[in-house]
């Protein structure tokens, strides 16, 4: 398995299980309908765990353009490999969310609320305030990347081979994502991953979902730019603190 395939499969599984738990909680007539925020954040944490276990040994399991870019900014990942990793992550996210739609199609058909339909694909803020929403995405991603750097700092060395969350072991990363969701996710839905939001948002636009509304493209840049800024800031601070 190549790093490209590993990132593709890992991200596809991440989104299949992550957006899958949202679909189970918010769509009508599911077994998990009304399960609440604890179920969603736990499901997303375990989705990260699953994706990292699969992709980690091959690609380092970035599964997230913000992780890839943050590692590159810190000089721990070769910039030449960044485009292929980002492409794999985007394609994986699009495939994963399409599988969620196929699995829950009958429930989409029975959920007329277009906001709930869209929530199973991409994020939106609880209170729409662009500046504050951007800060929330920056903050959540900063926490993720800063923790990643310190979990694996001793392992990074001077290598620029594929390295990232997979090098830590999956459990610590899953816990960090879980606490970000529990503590900071209530504002914007904690995308903290441009591919996780943009790939599924594109598929929401393209898929023939019964009675669907718009894909909220006016907000779409926030969960893309915010995580990238947060990752870059985490990398900069990590480097500044090194002896």
JOPE-V192367 format. One record per backbone hydrogen bond with DSSP energy under -0.5 kcal/mol. CO is the residue of the C=O (numbers start at 1). NH is the residue of the N-H. Records with the same first field share a line. If there is no record, write none. Layout:
CO->NH + NH
This chain:
2->6
3->7
4->8
5->9
6->10
7->11
8->12
9->13
10->14
11->15
12->16
13->17
14->18
15->19 + 20
16->20
17->21
18->22
19->23
20->24
21->25
22->26
23->27
25->34
27->30
30->33
32->35
36->40
37->41
38->42
39->43
40->44
41->45
42->46
43->47
44->48
45->49
46->50
47->51
48->52
49->53
50->54
51->55
52->56
55->58 + 59 + 60 + 61
56->60
60->166
64->67 + 68
65->69
66->70
67->71
68->72
69->73
70->74
71->76 + 77
72->75
78->81 + 82
79->82 + 83
81->85
82->86
83->87
84->88
85->89
86->90
87->91
88->92
89->93
90->94
91->95
92->96
93->97
94->98
95->99
96->100
97->101
98->102
99->103
100->104
102->105
104->107 + 108
105->109
106->110
107->28
108->111
110->112
112->114
113->117
114->118
115->119
116->120
117->120
118->121 + 122
127->129
129->133
130->134
131->135
132->136
133->137
134->138
135->139
136->140
137->141
138->142
139->143
140->144
141->145
142->146
143->147
144->148
145->149
146->150
147->151
148->152
149->153
152->155 + 156
153->157
156->159
160->78
164->167
165->168 + 169
166->169
169->173
170->174
171->175
172->176
173->177
174->178
175->179
176->180
177->181
178->182
179->183
180->184 + 185
181->185
184->187
185->189
187->126 + 127
193->197
194->198
195->199 + 200
197->201
198->202
199->203
200->204
201->205
202->206
203->207
207->209
209->212
216->219 + 220
219->222 + 223
221->224 + 225
222->226
224->228
225->229
226->230
227->231
228->232
229->233
230->234
231->235
232->236
233->237
234->238
235->239
236->240
237->241
238->242
239->242
